Amino acid sequence: MKTSSLLKNIEYKEGKPAINVLFETDSTKEIRIVMRKDQLMKKHQTPFPIVVEMFEGDLDFGVEREVHNLKRGDILALEASVPHDLIAKSDCIVRLTLSKADSVQRVEKVVE
């Protein structure tokens, strides 16, 4: 069994979103993304499917020229290779589920 918390040790960064690995399982990597209002993650795509859960706040999630406003409690699944971007409309805590084969460093490069 593995446990973690989306609420412990939260650190907002001024210049860019904060990326933290919560834990890894045999098939996934569970990531917390903490974003201040107006921070963004530029357009990018993933080599594997992802699941995004809005734990706190709201953000605009752009997919294929369409913007989806995600609010607390919303969950979405996105297939591999689909370009998307994120803009925080308020301070946000996002849970991101990556494939075990995906790289946390890839996510970190998106926020640089």
C-alpha positions in Angstrom: 0.0 0.0 0.0 1.2 3.5 -0.8 -0.3 6.8 0.6 0.2 10.5 0.0 -1.6 13.7 0.4 -2.6 16.4 -2.1 -2.7 18.9 0.8 0.6 18.3 2.7 3.7 20.3 1.9 2.1 22.5 -0.8 4.5 25.0 -2.2 3.3 27.6 -4.8 6.1 28.9 -7.0 6.0 32.5 -8.2 7.3 32.0 -11.8 5.9 28.6 -12.8 3.7 25.7 -11.6 5.2 23.4 -9.0 5.4 19.7 -10.0 5.7 17.0 -7.3 5.6 13.2 -7.5 3.2 11.9 -4.9 4.0 8.2 -5.5 4.4 5.5 -8.2 2.5 2.3 -8.6 3.2 -0.7 -10.8 1.3 1.1 -13.7 1.1 4.8 -12.9 2.9 7.9 -11.6 0.7 10.2 -9.5 1.7 13.8 -9.8 0.5 17.0 -8.0 0.6 20.2 -10.0 0.2 23.4 -8.0 -0.5 26.5 -10.0 -1.0 30.2 -9.0 -3.7 32.2 -10.7 -2.7 33.1 -14.3 0.2 30.6 -14.4 0.2 28.4 -17.5 1.5 25.2 -18.9 2.2 25.8 -22.6 0.8 23.6 -25.4 2.3 20.1 -25.2 1.3 16.5 -25.8 2.0 13.2 -24.0 3.2 10.0 -25.5 0.7 8.1 -23.3 -2.8 8.7 -22.1 -3.3 10.8 -18.9 -6.0 11.5 -16.4 -6.4 15.0 -14.9 -8.4 15.7 -11.7 -9.1 19.2 -10.5 -8.7 18.9 -6.7 -9.0 22.6 -5.9 -9.5 25.8 -8.0 -10.4 26.1 -11.6 -8.5 26.3 -14.9 -9.0 26.5 -18.6 -7.9 23.3 -20.3 -7.4 23.8 -24.0 -7.8 20.8 -26.3 -7.9 21.0 -30.1 -8.9 24.7 -30.3 -11.6 24.2 -27.6 -11.3 25.4 -24.0 -12.8 23.4 -21.2 -13.2 25.1 -17.9 -12.4 22.6 -15.2 -13.5 23.2 -11.6 -13.0 21.5 -8.3 -14.0 17.8 -8.6 -13.8 17.6 -12.4 -11.9 14.7 -14.0 -10.9 14.2 -17.6 -9.0 11.5 -19.5 -7.0 12.4 -22.5 -5.5 10.1 -25.1 -1.9 10.1 -26.1 -0.6 12.7 -28.6 -3.4 15.2 -28.2 -2.0 18.7 -27.9 -3.3 20.6 -24.8 -2.5 23.6 -22.6 -3.6 24.8 -19.1 -4.2 28.3 -17.7 -5.0 28.7 -14.0 -8.1 30.9 -13.4 -7.5 30.7 -9.7 -4.9 29.1 -7.4 -5.1 25.4 -8.3 -4.2 21.9 -7.1 -4.3 19.4 -9.9 -3.7 15.6 -9.7 -2.2 14.2 -12.8 -2.0 10.4 -13.5 0.8 9.4 -15.9 1.6 6.0 -17.3 4.5 4.4 -15.6 6.3 4.5 -18.9 6.0 8.3 -19.1 8.6 10.7 -17.6 8.1 13.3 -14.8 11.0 15.2 -16.4 8.8 15.6 -19.5 6.2 17.3 -17.4 8.8 19.5 -15.7 10.1 20.7 -19.1 6.6 22.0 -20.0 6.7 24.4 -17.1 10.2 25.7 -17.7 
